[in-house]
C-alpha cells in the first residue's frame, strides 16, 4: 500500500495505525502528486489518498490515477461529509471514502474491502445525508 497525504505527521500516524493491521504493508509514501507518481507501482494493491493532494481538479485527477493503476484500489481520505461528494469520488474511480477524522476506526476496514474489490463509504457520511434529508422533509411538511 502507498500513503499519500500532504502532511508528514498524518502519514506517520496512518502508517502507525496500519502497521498494526495484519495483511497490510506500507511500501511507499508521498506528499504530493509528483512524489506519488514516483513511488507508486503496480505492486501497491491499495493507495490511501488524501484528496487534498490532488488539488482543485480532484475528480479528474482521480480518474487519471485510476486509469494509470487500474489494479490498485484507491481509498480516498477527505474532510467532506457529503454523500453526493462521496458518490462522485467513487464514480471517479475510488473504491472507498473515509473521513479523515474517522480514519482510526474506519480506514482498516475500508482498505480490506477495497483489496477485495468492494466499496466503502464512511457511515458518518451516510448518516449525515440521512439527517439532512429528514430535516428537509420535515421542513417541507411543516
N, CA, C and O atoms as a GROMACS GRO file, in nm:
protein
  568
    1UNK      N    1   0.083  -0.116   0.000
    1UNK     CA    2   0.000   0.000   0.000
    1UNK      C    3   0.088   0.124   0.000
    1UNK      O    4   0.200   0.124   0.053
    2UNK      N    5   0.035   0.229  -0.060
    2UNK     CA    6   0.104   0.358  -0.064
    2UNK      C    7   0.015   0.459   0.008
    2UNK      O    8  -0.107   0.461  -0.011
    3UNK      N    9   0.077   0.544   0.090
    3UNK     CA   10   0.007   0.650   0.161
    3UNK      C   11   0.040   0.784   0.096
    3UNK      O   12   0.158   0.815   0.075
    4UNK      N   13  -0.061   0.863   0.065
    4UNK     CA   14  -0.038   0.996   0.007
    4UNK      C   15  -0.116   1.099   0.088
    4UNK      O   16  -0.240   1.099   0.089
    5UNK      N   17  -0.043   1.186   0.155
    5UNK     CA   18  -0.102   1.294   0.232
    5UNK      C   19  -0.001   1.409   0.233
    5UNK      O   20   0.120   1.386   0.236
    6UNK      N   21  -0.051   1.531   0.232
    6UNK     CA   22   0.037   1.648   0.228
    6UNK      C   23   0.123   1.662   0.352
    6UNK      O   24   0.231   1.721   0.346
    7UNK      N   25   0.078   1.610   0.463
    7UNK     CA   26   0.146   1.634   0.590
    7UNK      C   27   0.218   1.509   0.641
    7UNK      O   28   0.159   1.402   0.653
    8UNK      N   29   0.346   1.526   0.671
    8UNK     CA   30   0.428   1.414   0.720
    8UNK      C   31   0.370   1.356   0.847
    8UNK      O   32   0.370   1.234   0.865
    9UNK      N   33   0.321   1.439   0.936
    9UNK     CA   34   0.268   1.389   1.063
    9UNK      C   35   0.147   1.299   1.038
    9UNK      O   36   0.130   1.199   1.108
   10UNK      N   37   0.064   1.332   0.942
   10UNK     CA   38  -0.052   1.247   0.910
   10UNK      C   39  -0.005   1.114   0.854
   10UNK      O   40  -0.060   1.009   0.888
   11UNK      N   41   0.096   1.117   0.766
   11UNK     CA   42   0.148   0.992   0.712
   11UNK      C   43   0.206   0.904   0.822
   11UNK      O   44   0.188   0.782   0.820
   12UNK      N   45   0.274   0.964   0.919
   12UNK     CA   46   0.331   0.888   1.031
   12UNK      C   47   0.219   0.822   1.112
   12UNK      O   48   0.229   0.704   1.147
   13UNK      N   49   0.114   0.897   1.140
   13UNK     CA   50   0.001   0.843   1.217
   13UNK      C   51  -0.068   0.731   1.138
   13UNK      O   52  -0.100   0.627   1.195
   14UNK      N   53  -0.092   0.753   1.010
   14UNK     CA   54  -0.157   0.650   0.929
   14UNK      C   55  -0.072   0.524   0.922
   14UNK      O   56  -0.125   0.413   0.933
   15UNK      N   57   0.058   0.540   0.905
   15UNK     CA   58   0.148   0.424   0.900
   15UNK      C   59   0.143   0.348   1.032
   15UNK      O   60   0.136   0.225   1.032
   16UNK      N   61   0.146   0.420   1.144
   16UNK     CA   62   0.140   0.355   1.275
   16UNK      C   63   0.009   0.278   1.291
   16UNK      O   64   0.008   0.167   1.344
   17UNK      N   65  -0.100   0.338   1.246
   17UNK     CA   66  -0.230   0.272   1.252
   17UNK      C   67  -0.231   0.144   1.168
   17UNK      O   68  -0.279   0.040   1.213
   18UNK      N   69  -0.178   0.153   1.048
   18UNK     CA   70  -0.186   0.041   0.956
   18UNK      C   71  -0.080  -0.066   0.980
   18UNK      O   72  -0.101  -0.182   0.944
   19UNK      N   73   0.032  -0.029   1.041
   19UNK     CA   74   0.135  -0.128   1.072
   19UNK      C   75   0.083  -0.234   1.169
   19UNK      O   76   0.133  -0.347   1.170
   20UNK      N   77  -0.014  -0.199   1.250
   20UNK     CA   78  -0.072  -0.294   1.345
   20UNK      C   79  -0.174  -0.388   1.284
   20UNK      O   80  -0.220  -0.480   1.351
   21UNK      N   81  -0.210  -0.366   1.159
   21UNK     CA   82  -0.310  -0.449   1.092
   21UNK      C   83  -0.243  -0.564   1.018
   21UNK      O   84  -0.144  -0.544   0.947
   22UNK      N   85  -0.295  -0.684   1.036
   22UNK     CA   86  -0.238  -0.797   0.964
   22UNK      C   87  -0.273  -0.787   0.816
   22UNK      O   88  -0.382  -0.743   0.779
   23UNK      N   89  -0.180  -0.827   0.734
   23UNK     CA   90  -0.202  -0.826   0.589
   23UNK      C   91  -0.180  -0.693   0.522
   23UNK      O   92  -0.201  -0.681   0.402
   24UNK      N   93  -0.137  -0.591   0.596
   24UNK     CA   94  -0.108  -0.462   0.535
   24UNK      C   95   0.040  -0.431   0.545
   24UNK      O   96   0.105  -0.458   0.646
   25UNK      N   97   0.091  -0.374   0.438
   25UNK     CA   98   0.230  -0.332   0.436
   25UNK      C   99   0.241  -0.203   0.356
   25UNK      O  100   0.203  -0.198   0.240
   26UNK      N  101   0.292  -0.100   0.420
   26UNK     CA  102   0.312   0.028   0.352
   26UNK      C  103   0.444   0.020   0.276
   26UNK      O  104   0.550  -0.001   0.336
   27UNK      N  105   0.436   0.036   0.143
   27UNK     CA  106   0.557   0.027   0.060
   27UNK      C  107   0.604   0.162   0.008
   27UNK      O  108   0.710   0.171  -0.054
   28UNK      N  109   0.526   0.267   0.033
   28UNK     CA  110   0.565   0.400  -0.012
   28UNK      C  111   0.480   0.508   0.049
   28UNK      O  112   0.368   0.484   0.094
   29UNK      N  113   0.536   0.629   0.049
   29UNK     CA  114   0.466   0.747   0.099
   29UNK      C  115   0.491   0.863   0.004
   29UNK      O  116   0.597   0.873  -0.058
   30UNK      N  117   0.391   0.950  -0.006
   30UNK     CA  118   0.405   1.066  -0.095
   30UNK      C  119   0.337   1.186  -0.032
   30UNK      O  120   0.235   1.174   0.036
   31UNK      N  121   0.396   1.304  -0.056
   31UNK     CA  122   0.340   1.428  -0.002
   31UNK      C  123   0.266   1.508  -0.109
   31UNK      O  124   0.186   1.596  -0.077
   32UNK      N  125   0.291   1.477  -0.236
   32UNK     CA  126   0.225   1.549  -0.344
   32UNK      C  127   0.210   1.455  -0.464
   32UNK      O  128   0.254   1.340  -0.461
   33UNK      N  129   0.148   1.507  -0.568
   33UNK     CA  130   0.116   1.425  -0.684
   33UNK      C  131   0.241   1.373  -0.756
   33UNK      O  132   0.244   1.258  -0.799
   34UNK      N  133   0.343   1.456  -0.770
   34UNK     CA  134   0.464   1.410  -0.839
   34UNK      C  135   0.535   1.304  -0.757
   34UNK      O  136   0.586   1.207  -0.813
   35UNK      N  137   0.540   1.319  -0.625
   35UNK     CA  138   0.600   1.216  -0.540
   35UNK      C  139   0.518   1.087  -0.545
   35UNK      O  140   0.573   0.977  -0.541
   36UNK      N  141   0.387   1.102  -0.554
   36UNK     CA  142   0.301   0.985  -0.564
   36UNK      C  143   0.332   0.907  -0.692
   36UNK      O  144   0.346   0.785  -0.689
   37UNK      N  145   0.342   0.978  -0.803
   37UNK     CA  146   0.371   0.910  -0.929
   37UNK      C  147   0.509   0.844  -0.925
   37UNK      O  148   0.530   0.739  -0.987
   38UNK      N  149   0.603   0.903  -0.854
   38UNK     CA  150   0.738   0.848  -0.846
   38UNK      C  151   0.742   0.720  -0.762
   38UNK      O  152   0.820   0.629  -0.792
   39UNK      N  153   0.661   0.711  -0.657
   39UNK     CA  154   0.669   0.595  -0.568
   39UNK      C  155   0.563   0.490  -0.595
   39UNK      O  156   0.574   0.378  -0.546
   40UNK      N  157   0.461   0.523  -0.672
   40UNK     CA  158   0.352   0.430  -0.697
   40UNK      C  159   0.397   0.323  -0.795
   40UNK      O  160   0.473   0.351  -0.888
   41UNK      N  161   0.349   0.203  -0.774
   41UNK     CA  162   0.379   0.094  -0.867
   41UNK      C  163   0.262  -0.003  -0.869
   41UNK      O  164   0.170   0.008  -0.788
   42UNK      N  165   0.267  -0.097  -0.962
   42UNK     CA  166   0.162  -0.198  -0.969
   42UNK      C  167   0.166  -0.292  -0.850
   42UNK      O  168   0.072  -0.368  -0.828
   43UNK      N  169   0.274  -0.286  -0.772
   43UNK     CA  170   0.282  -0.371  -0.653
   43UNK      C  171   0.185  -0.325  -0.544
   43UNK      O  172   0.149  -0.404  -0.456
   44UNK      N  173   0.144  -0.200  -0.548
   44UNK     CA  174   0.055  -0.147  -0.445
   44UNK      C  175  -0.089  -0.190  -0.473
   44UNK      O  176  -0.150  -0.149  -0.572
   45UNK      N  177  -0.141  -0.275  -0.385
   45UNK     CA  178  -0.279  -0.320  -0.401
   45UNK      C  179  -0.377  -0.208  -0.368
   45UNK      O  180  -0.486  -0.201  -0.424
   46UNK      N  181  -0.334  -0.118  -0.276
   46UNK     CA  182  -0.422  -0.009  -0.232
   46UNK      C  183  -0.341   0.120  -0.222
   46UNK      O  184  -0.227   0.121  -0.176
   47UNK      N  185  -0.403   0.227  -0.266
   47UNK     CA  186  -0.349   0.362  -0.248
   47UNK      C  187  -0.442   0.435  -0.153
   47UNK      O  188  -0.560   0.452  -0.182
   48UNK      N  189  -0.390   0.478  -0.039
   48UNK     CA  190  -0.465   0.560   0.056
   48UNK      C  191  -0.430   0.704   0.024
   48UNK      O  192  -0.315   0.745   0.040
   49UNK      N  193  -0.528   0.780  -0.023
   49UNK     CA  194  -0.502   0.910  -0.083
   49UNK      C  195  -0.585   1.020  -0.020
   49UNK      O  196  -0.708   1.019  -0.028
   50UNK      N  197  -0.517   1.116   0.042
   50UNK     CA  198  -0.585   1.238   0.087
   50UNK      C  199  -0.618   1.316  -0.040
   50UNK      O  200  -0.528   1.354  -0.114
   51UNK      N  201  -0.745   1.341  -0.064
   51UNK     CA  202  -0.786   1.408  -0.188
   51UNK      C  203  -0.728   1.548  -0.202
   51UNK      O  204  -0.720   1.600  -0.313
   52UNK      N  205  -0.687   1.609  -0.092
   52UNK     CA  206  -0.625   1.742  -0.099
   52UNK      C  207  -0.493   1.738  -0.175
   52UNK      O  208  -0.448   1.840  -0.226
   53UNK      N  209  -0.430   1.621  -0.182
   53UNK     CA  210  -0.306   1.606  -0.259
   53UNK      C  211  -0.330   1.637  -0.406
   53UNK      O  212  -0.240   1.683  -0.476
   54UNK      N  213  -0.451   1.613  -0.453
   54UNK     CA  214  -0.484   1.630  -0.595
   54UNK      C  215  -0.512   1.774  -0.633
   54UNK      O  216  -0.514   1.807  -0.751
   55UNK      N  217  -0.533   1.860  -0.537
   55UNK     CA  218  -0.560   2.000  -0.568
   55UNK      C  219  -0.704   2.021  -0.613
   55UNK      O  220  -0.792   1.941  -0.580
   56UNK      N  221  -0.727   2.126  -0.687
   56UNK     CA  222  -0.861   2.168  -0.725
   56UNK      C  223  -0.937   2.076  -0.818
   56UNK      O  224  -1.060   2.068  -0.809
   57UNK      N  225  -0.869   2.005  -0.906
   57UNK     CA  226  -0.939   1.920  -1.004
   57UNK      C  227  -0.935   1.775  -0.958
   57UNK      O  228  -0.898   1.686  -1.034
   58UNK      N  229  -0.974   1.751  -0.835
   58UNK     CA  230  -0.955   1.619  -0.776
   58UNK      C  231  -1.031   1.508  -0.847
   58UNK      O  232  -0.978   1.398  -0.856
   59UNK      N  233  -1.150   1.531  -0.898
   59UNK     CA  234  -1.225   1.423  -0.963
   59UNK      C  235  -1.157   1.379  -1.092
   59UNK      O  236  -1.143   1.259  -1.117
   60UNK      N  237  -1.115   1.475  -1.172
   60UNK     CA  238  -1.048   1.440  -1.298
   60UNK      C  239  -0.913   1.374  -1.272
   60UNK      O  240  -0.878   1.275  -1.337
   61UNK      N  241  -0.839   1.426  -1.178
   61UNK     CA  242  -0.709   1.367  -1.145
   61UNK      C  243  -0.727   1.228  -1.085
   61UNK      O  244  -0.647   1.138  -1.111
   62UNK      N  245  -0.830   1.209  -1.006
   62UNK     CA  246  -0.860   1.077  -0.950
   62UNK      C  247  -0.889   0.977  -1.062
   62UNK      O  248  -0.845   0.862  -1.056
   63UNK      N  249  -0.961   1.021  -1.164
   63UNK     CA  250  -0.987   0.934  -1.281
   63UNK      C  251  -0.855   0.894  -1.348
   63UNK      O  252  -0.835   0.778  -1.384
   64UNK      N  253  -0.766   0.992  -1.363
   64UNK     CA  254  -0.636   0.963  -1.426
   64UNK      C  255  -0.556   0.862  -1.344
   64UNK      O  256  -0.497   0.769  -1.400
   65UNK      N  257  -0.554   0.880  -1.214
   65UNK     CA  258  -0.480   0.786  -1.128
   65UNK      C  259  -0.539   0.646  -1.139
   65UNK      O  260  -0.465   0.547  -1.145
   66UNK      N  261  -0.670   0.638  -1.140
   66UNK     CA  262  -0.736   0.508  -1.154
   66UNK      C  263  -0.701   0.442  -1.288
   66UNK      O  264  -0.682   0.321  -1.296
   67UNK      N  265  -0.693   0.522  -1.393
   67UNK     CA  266  -0.655   0.469  -1.524
   67UNK      C  267  -0.508   0.427  -1.528
   67UNK      O  268  -0.474   0.328  -1.593
   68UNK      N  269  -0.421   0.503  -1.459
   68UNK     CA  270  -0.278   0.469  -1.456
   68UNK      C  271  -0.251   0.340  -1.383
   68UNK      O  272  -0.166   0.261  -1.425
   69UNK      N  273  -0.322   0.317  -1.273
   69UNK     CA  274  -0.300   0.198  -1.190
   69UNK      C  275  -0.433   0.127  -1.167
   69UNK      O  276  -0.486   0.128  -1.056
   70UNK      N  277  -0.488   0.066  -1.272
   70UNK     CA  278  -0.621   0.004  -1.260
   70UNK      C  279  -0.627  -0.112  -1.162
   70UNK      O  280  -0.736  -0.146  -1.114
   71UNK      N  281  -0.514  -0.174  -1.131
   71UNK     CA  282  -0.515  -0.287  -1.036
   71UNK      C  283  -0.499  -0.241  -0.892
   71UNK      O  284  -0.506  -0.323  -0.801
   72UNK      N  285  -0.477  -0.114  -0.871
   72UNK     CA  286  -0.463  -0.060  -0.735
   72UNK      C  287  -0.593   0.007  -0.693
   72UNK      O  288  -0.639   0.101  -0.757
   73UNK      N  289  -0.652  -0.043  -0.587
   73UNK     CA  290  -0.773   0.020  -0.533
   73UNK      C  291  -0.734   0.151  -0.464
   73UNK      O  292  -0.629   0.161  -0.403
   74UNK      N  293  -0.821   0.251  -0.475
   74UNK     CA  294  -0.795   0.380  -0.413
   74UNK      C  295  -0.895   0.403  -0.301
   74UNK      O  296  -1.016   0.398  -0.322
   75UNK      N  297  -0.842   0.429  -0.182
   75UNK     CA  298  -0.925   0.468  -0.069
   75UNK      C  299  -0.897   0.616  -0.045
   75UNK      O  300  -0.786   0.654  -0.009
   76UNK      N  301  -0.999   0.697  -0.064
   76UNK     CA  302  -0.985   0.842  -0.053
   76UNK      C  303  -1.010   0.888   0.091
   76UNK      O  304  -1.103   0.842   0.157
   77UNK      N  305  -0.925   0.978   0.135
   77UNK     CA  306  -0.942   1.045   0.265
   77UNK      C  307  -0.987   1.187   0.239
   77UNK      O  308  -0.933   1.254   0.151
   78UNK      N  309  -1.085   1.234   0.315
   78UNK     CA  310  -1.138   1.368   0.295
   78UNK      C  311  -1.199   1.420   0.424
   78UNK      O  312  -1.225   1.344   0.518
   79UNK      N  313  -1.222   1.548   0.428
   79UNK     CA  314  -1.296   1.610   0.538
   79UNK      C  315  -1.441   1.637   0.496
   79UNK      O  316  -1.523   1.678   0.577
   80UNK      N  317  -1.471   1.613   0.369
   80UNK     CA  318  -1.602   1.642   0.312
   80UNK      C  319  -1.702   1.531   0.345
   80UNK      O  320  -1.685   1.418   0.300
   81UNK      N  321  -1.805   1.562   0.423
   81UNK     CA  322  -1.901   1.460   0.466
   81UNK      C  323  -2.034   1.470   0.390
   81UNK      O  324  -2.141   1.464   0.450
   82UNK      N  325  -2.025   1.484   0.261
   82UNK     CA  326  -2.142   1.498   0.175
   82UNK      C  327  -2.157   1.373   0.090
   82UNK      O  328  -2.061   1.330   0.025
   83UNK      N  329  -2.276   1.313   0.090
   83UNK     CA  330  -2.297   1.189   0.017
   83UNK      C  331  -2.281   1.208  -0.134
   83UNK      O  332  -2.228   1.120  -0.201
   84UNK      N  333  -2.326   1.319  -0.188
   84UNK     CA  334  -2.308   1.346  -0.331
   84UNK      C  335  -2.160   1.351  -0.366
   84UNK      O  336  -2.118   1.298  -0.468
   85UNK      N  337  -2.082   1.415  -0.281
   85UNK     CA  338  -1.936   1.420  -0.299
   85UNK      C  339  -1.878   1.279  -0.297
   85UNK      O  340  -1.796   1.243  -0.381
   86UNK      N  341  -1.922   1.198  -0.201
   86UNK     CA  342  -1.874   1.060  -0.191
   86UNK      C  343  -1.907   0.981  -0.318
   86UNK      O  344  -1.824   0.905  -0.367
   87UNK      N  345  -2.026   0.999  -0.369
   87UNK     CA  346  -2.066   0.931  -0.493
   87UNK      C  347  -1.977   0.972  -0.609
   87UNK      O  348  -1.937   0.888  -0.689
   88UNK      N  349  -1.944   1.100  -0.618
   88UNK     CA  350  -1.857   1.148  -0.726
   88UNK      C  351  -1.716   1.091  -0.712
   88UNK      O  352  -1.652   1.060  -0.812
   89UNK      N  353  -1.668   1.077  -0.589
   89UNK     CA  354  -1.536   1.018  -0.566
   89UNK      C  355  -1.536   0.873  -0.614
   89UNK      O  356  -1.441   0.829  -0.679
   90UNK      N  357  -1.641   0.798  -0.582
   90UNK     CA  358  -1.649   0.659  -0.626
   90UNK      C  359  -1.662   0.650  -0.778
   90UNK      O  360  -1.600   0.565  -0.841
   91UNK      N  361  -1.743   0.738  -0.836
   91UNK     CA  362  -1.758   0.740  -0.982
   91UNK      C  363  -1.626   0.771  -1.052
   91UNK      O  364  -1.602   0.725  -1.163
   92UNK      N  365  -1.540   0.849  -0.987
   92UNK     CA  366  -1.411   0.887  -1.046
   92UNK      C  367  -1.308   0.774  -1.035
   92UNK      O  368  -1.200   0.784  -1.093
   93UNK      N  369  -1.341   0.668  -0.962
   93UNK     CA  370  -1.251   0.554  -0.958
   93UNK      C  371  -1.205   0.506  -0.822
   93UNK      O  372  -1.136   0.405  -0.812
   94UNK      N  373  -1.243   0.577  -0.717
   94UNK     CA  374  -1.205   0.531  -0.583
   94UNK      C  375  -1.292   0.413  -0.544
   94UNK      O  376  -1.405   0.399  -0.589
   95UNK      N  377  -1.237   0.329  -0.458
   95UNK     CA  378  -1.312   0.216  -0.403
   95UNK      C  379  -1.373   0.251  -0.268
   95UNK      O  380  -1.467   0.185  -0.223
   96UNK      N  381  -1.320   0.353  -0.205
   96UNK     CA  382  -1.370   0.388  -0.074
   96UNK      C  383  -1.348   0.533  -0.041
   96UNK      O  384  -1.264   0.601  -0.100
   97UNK      N  385  -1.426   0.581   0.056
   97UNK     CA  386  -1.413   0.717   0.105
   97UNK      C  387  -1.422   0.714   0.256
   97UNK      O  388  -1.521   0.665   0.313
   98UNK      N  389  -1.319   0.765   0.321
   98UNK     CA  390  -1.310   0.768   0.466
   98UNK      C  391  -1.290   0.913   0.510
   98UNK      O  392  -1.208   0.985   0.454
   99UNK      N  393  -1.366   0.955   0.610
   99UNK     CA  394  -1.346   1.088   0.667
   99UNK      C  395  -1.216   1.085   0.746
   99UNK      O  396  -1.192   0.992   0.824
  100UNK      N  397  -1.133   1.185   0.726
  100UNK     CA  398  -1.001   1.185   0.791
  100UNK      C  399  -1.012   1.172   0.943
  100UNK      O  400  -0.932   1.101   1.005
  101UNK      N  401  -1.108   1.240   1.002
  101UNK     CA  402  -1.118   1.235   1.147
  101UNK      C  403  -1.178   1.104   1.198
  101UNK      O  404  -1.188   1.085   1.320
  102UNK      N  405  -1.217   1.014   1.108
  102UNK     CA  406  -1.267   0.882   1.146
  102UNK      C  407  -1.170   0.772   1.102
  102UNK      O  408  -1.202   0.654   1.116
  103UNK      N  409  -1.055   0.809   1.049
  103UNK     CA  410  -0.964   0.712   0.990
  103UNK      C  411  -0.920   0.604   1.089
  103UNK      O  412  -0.906   0.488   1.050
  104UNK      N  413  -0.899   0.640   1.214
  104UNK     CA  414  -0.851   0.540   1.309
  104UNK      C  415  -0.950   0.425   1.325
  104UNK      O  416  -0.908   0.312   1.351
  105UNK      N  417  -1.078   0.450   1.311
  105UNK     CA  418  -1.178   0.346   1.324
  105UNK      C  419  -1.222   0.284   1.192
  105UNK      O  420  -1.267   0.169   1.190
  106UNK      N  421  -1.211   0.359   1.081
  106UNK     CA  422  -1.269   0.314   0.955
  106UNK      C  423  -1.169   0.273   0.848
  106UNK      O  424  -1.200   0.192   0.762
  107UNK      N  425  -1.050   0.329   0.852
  107UNK     CA  426  -0.955   0.306   0.743
  107UNK      C  427  -0.918   0.158   0.726
  107UNK      O  428  -0.916   0.110   0.613
  108UNK      N  429  -0.888   0.086   0.832
  108UNK     CA  430  -0.853  -0.056   0.812
  108UNK      C  431  -0.963  -0.135   0.740
  108UNK      O  432  -0.933  -0.214   0.650
  109UNK      N  433  -1.088  -0.113   0.778
  109UNK     CA  434  -1.198  -0.183   0.711
  109UNK      C  435  -1.213  -0.138   0.566
  109UNK      O  436  -1.237  -0.221   0.478
  110UNK      N  437  -1.198  -0.010   0.541
  110UNK     CA  438  -1.206   0.041   0.404
  110UNK      C  439  -1.098  -0.022   0.317
  110UNK      O  440  -1.124  -0.057   0.202
  111UNK      N  441  -0.979  -0.037   0.370
  111UNK     CA  442  -0.868  -0.098   0.295
  111UNK      C  443  -0.897  -0.245   0.268
  111UNK      O  444  -0.876  -0.292   0.156
  112UNK      N  445  -0.944  -0.317   0.370
  112UNK     CA  446  -0.978  -0.459   0.350
  112UNK      C  447  -1.082  -0.476   0.240
  112UNK      O  448  -1.070  -0.562   0.154
  113UNK      N  449  -1.186  -0.392   0.245
  113UNK     CA  450  -1.291  -0.401   0.143
  113UNK      C  451  -1.235  -0.367   0.004
  113UNK      O  452  -1.262  -0.437  -0.093
  114UNK      N  453  -1.158  -0.260  -0.003
  114UNK     CA  454  -1.103  -0.219  -0.133
  114UNK      C  455  -1.014  -0.329  -0.191
  114UNK      O  456  -1.019  -0.354  -0.311
  115UNK      N  457  -0.935  -0.393  -0.108
  115UNK     CA  458  -0.846  -0.500  -0.154
  115UNK      C  459  -0.926  -0.619  -0.207
  115UNK      O  460  -0.876  -0.696  -0.290
  116UNK      N  461  -1.049  -0.635  -0.160
  116UNK     CA  462  -1.136  -0.744  -0.207
  116UNK      C  463  -1.229  -0.699  -0.320
  116UNK      O  464  -1.317  -0.774  -0.362
  117UNK      N  465  -1.209  -0.575  -0.368
  117UNK     CA  466  -1.291  -0.526  -0.478
  117UNK      C  467  -1.426  -0.472  -0.436
  117UNK      O  468  -1.516  -0.458  -0.519
  118UNK      N  469  -1.442  -0.441  -0.308
  118UNK     CA  470  -1.568  -0.389  -0.258
  118UNK      C  471  -1.554  -0.241  -0.223
  118UNK      O  472  -1.444  -0.192  -0.199
  119UNK      N  473  -1.667  -0.171  -0.220
  119UNK     CA  474  -1.667  -0.029  -0.191
  119UNK      C  475  -1.693  -0.003  -0.042
  119UNK      O  476  -1.746  -0.088   0.029
  120UNK      N  477  -1.652   0.115   0.001
  120UNK     CA  478  -1.674   0.157   0.139
  120UNK      C  479  -1.700   0.307   0.139
  120UNK      O  480  -1.623   0.384   0.080
  121UNK      N  481  -1.806   0.349   0.206
  121UNK     CA  482  -1.831   0.491   0.231
  121UNK      C  483  -1.846   0.505   0.382
  121UNK      O  484  -1.917   0.428   0.446
  122UNK      N  485  -1.778   0.601   0.437
  122UNK     CA  486  -1.785   0.625   0.580
  122UNK      C  487  -1.930   0.630   0.626
  122UNK      O  488  -2.009   0.706   0.572
  123UNK      N  489  -1.966   0.550   0.726
  123UNK     CA  490  -2.104   0.552   0.776
  123UNK      C  491  -2.148   0.691   0.822
  123UNK      O  492  -2.266   0.724   0.816
  124UNK      N  493  -2.054   0.772   0.867
  124UNK     CA  494  -2.088   0.908   0.911
  124UNK      C  495  -2.139   0.991   0.793
  124UNK      O  496  -2.228   1.074   0.811
  125UNK      N  497  -2.085   0.969   0.673
  125UNK     CA  498  -2.130   1.041   0.554
  125UNK      C  499  -2.275   1.003   0.523
  125UNK      O  500  -2.358   1.089   0.494
  126UNK      N  501  -2.303   0.875   0.530
  126UNK     CA  502  -2.439   0.827   0.502
  126UNK      C  503  -2.535   0.880   0.608
  126UNK      O  504  -2.643   0.928   0.575
  127UNK      N  505  -2.496   0.871   0.735
  127UNK     CA  506  -2.582   0.919   0.844
  127UNK      C  507  -2.608   1.069   0.831
  127UNK      O  508  -2.721   1.114   0.853
  128UNK      N  509  -2.506   1.145   0.796
  128UNK     CA  510  -2.522   1.290   0.780
  128UNK      C  511  -2.619   1.320   0.666
  128UNK      O  512  -2.700   1.412   0.675
  129UNK      N  513  -2.611   1.244   0.560
  129UNK     CA  514  -2.701   1.263   0.446
  129UNK      C  515  -2.846   1.232   0.485
  129UNK      O  516  -2.938   1.304   0.448
  130UNK      N  517  -2.864   1.124   0.560
  130UNK     CA  518  -2.999   1.088   0.606
  130UNK      C  519  -3.054   1.197   0.698
  130UNK      O  520  -3.170   1.234   0.688
  131UNK      N  521  -2.970   1.248   0.788
  131UNK     CA  522  -3.012   1.354   0.880
  131UNK      C  523  -3.055   1.479   0.803
  131UNK      O  524  -3.158   1.538   0.833
  132UNK      N  525  -2.974   1.518   0.704
  132UNK     CA  526  -3.007   1.638   0.624
  132UNK      C  527  -3.137   1.618   0.548
  132UNK      O  528  -3.221   1.708   0.541
  133UNK      N  529  -3.154   1.498   0.491
  133UNK     CA  530  -3.275   1.469   0.414
  133UNK      C  531  -3.398   1.471   0.504
  133UNK      O  532  -3.501   1.526   0.466
  134UNK      N  533  -3.387   1.410   0.622
  134UNK     CA  534  -3.503   1.407   0.711
  134UNK      C  535  -3.540   1.548   0.758
  134UNK      O  536  -3.658   1.579   0.774
  135UNK      N  537  -3.440   1.634   0.781
  135UNK     CA  538  -3.469   1.773   0.818
  135UNK      C  539  -3.536   1.846   0.702
  135UNK      O  540  -3.627   1.926   0.724
  136UNK      N  541  -3.492   1.820   0.581
  136UNK     CA  542  -3.551   1.886   0.464
  136UNK      C  543  -3.696   1.841   0.447
  136UNK      O  544  -3.782   1.923   0.417
  137UNK      N  545  -3.722   1.713   0.464
  137UNK     CA  546  -3.859   1.662   0.451
  137UNK      C  547  -3.946   1.720   0.560
  137UNK      O  548  -4.059   1.760   0.534
  138UNK      N  549  -3.897   1.725   0.682
  138UNK     CA  550  -3.972   1.781   0.793
  138UNK      C  551  -4.006   1.928   0.766
  138UNK      O  552  -4.117   1.972   0.792
  139UNK      N  553  -3.909   2.002   0.714
  139UNK     CA  554  -3.933   2.143   0.681
  139UNK      C  555  -4.040   2.158   0.574
  139UNK      O  556  -4.120   2.252   0.580
  140UNK      N  557  -4.043   2.068   0.477
  140UNK     CA  558  -4.144   2.075   0.372
  140UNK      C  559  -4.284   2.042   0.426
  140UNK      O  560  -4.382   2.103   0.385
  141UNK      N  561  -4.290   1.946   0.516
  141UNK     CA  562  -4.419   1.904   0.571
  141UNK      C  563  -4.476   2.010   0.665
  141UNK      O  564  -4.596   2.036   0.664
  142UNK      N  565  -4.390   2.071   0.743
  142UNK     CA  566  -4.438   2.173   0.838
  142UNK      C  567  -4.461   2.300   0.764
  142UNK      O  568  -4.502   2.400   0.823
   0.00000   0.00000   0.00000
